[in-house]
Structure formats: C-alpha cells, structure tokens
C-alpha cells in the first residue's frame, strides 16, 4: 500500500505503475499532473511514457502559458485600445468631407479625392 494519491490510472499512462515506480517517477507524475491542471491542457492524445517525456510535456505546457498570454494579450490590446492611425484617417476623411461641402465641389471630384486618400 502506498501513501501517494491515486492521480493516474493504467489506462491513461500505460507504462506507469505506481506500485513499481521509483520516487523520481512519482515526483515527475505529480509535477506533470500539477502543470496539466494548472494549464488546463487536459490529457494529451499520446500520454508521456517515461520521465523524460513527462518533463518535456511539462516544459511544453509551461511554454504554452507564455505563448497563450502573448496571443490573448495582443488580441485584447487590439480590442481595447484605439488605433491612432485609424483615428487620424477617419479625422482626415471627415475634414475632407467638410472641405468638399463648404466649397460645393461636384460629387465626381469628391469621389476622386476620397480614392486618392484611401
């Protein structure tokens, strides 16, 4: 009988046997499950079969945190903050519309000016 929590099963990690595993394999499996739960990755399609693969999986999952943070941070930044160049372009088009209206320019000239700016 062991005092280790039953965190893995034979169906998930076929080569891991909690009764015959060494202490380092126990620690590697606990580390793997902790990182797996922390990153919300879930069980991989091909589970790691030895300590080296477990440590590589942990490294990939931890790298996933940084990559996911960068991607989501960039997307949220684009959604939340205004694009200065776009705002200046909209202001320029508004000034062009005001200029054309004040001068009474014909529609075809106004269209050519819009096409030139865009």
N, C-alpha and C positions, 0 to 999 in steps of 0.2 A: 504494500500500500504506500502511496506517495502523498506528500503534503502539497504538491503542486496543483494549482487549479486546472480543471479539465477544459483547456481553451482550444484544443484541437481534436479532431477526430481522424480516424484512419481513412475515412472517405475523402477528406479534404487534402491531407498530406500523407500520401500513401507510404512514403519511406520513413516517416517519423513515428517512432514507437515510444511513447512516454515512459514505458517500463524499462527499456534498454538504452535510452538516450543518455548521453553524458550531460554533465552540468552545463557546459558551454552550449550544447544544443537546446537545453531547456531555456537558458537565457536568450538565445537567439530567437526561439519561437515566441517568447513573451515579448521581446522587443519588436518582432515582426507584427504580432497582433496589436500591440500598442500603437505602432505607427500606422498600421492598417486602419484601425478605428479612428485615429486622430485625423487622417487624411480623407476619410470616407471613401476610400478606393473600392472597398469590397474585395471579395475573394477573386483572385486572378484566374484567368482561364486555365493557365498552366501553373499550378502552385509550385513554389520552390521545393527542391528535393534534398538539398544539403545546406549546410551552414553558410557556405559562400553565396549560394543563390538567395538565401534569406537575407543576408546582409546587402546584396546588390538590390534586391527588391525594396528594402528599407531606404537605400540611397535614392532609388528612382522615385519612390513615393515622397520622400522629403524634398527632392528636386521639384516634384510636381507642385508642392506648396508655393515655391517661389515663382515658377512659371505661371501657375494659375493666378497668383496675386498680381503679377505684372500684367497679364492679359485683362483680367477683370478691372484692375486699376486704370489701365489705359482706356478701356471702354467706358467706365463710369466717368472718367475725366472728360471724355468727348461728349458725354451726355449732359453733364452738369455745367461745365464751363462754356462760355460763349467763345466762338471762333472770331478773333479780332479781324482777320482778313475778310471773312464773310460779312461781318457787320459794316466794315468800311465799304465793301462793294455795294451792299444794299443802300447805304447812305449816298454813295455816288450816283446810283440809279435814281434815287429819289430827287437828288439835286438836278439831274439831267431832265427828269420829268417836269420839275418846277421850271427849269430854264426854257424848255420847249413850250410849256403852257404860257409863260409870260411873254414870249416872243411870237407866239402864234405860228409856230413852224408847221409846215404840212406833215401829214402822217408818214409819208414815204421817207422824208428826211429824218423824222424822229426814229423810224424803224432802222434806218441805216446807222444812226448814232448808237442805238442800243446794240445792234450787231457788232459795231466796231469796239464797243467797250467790253462786250462779253466775249 
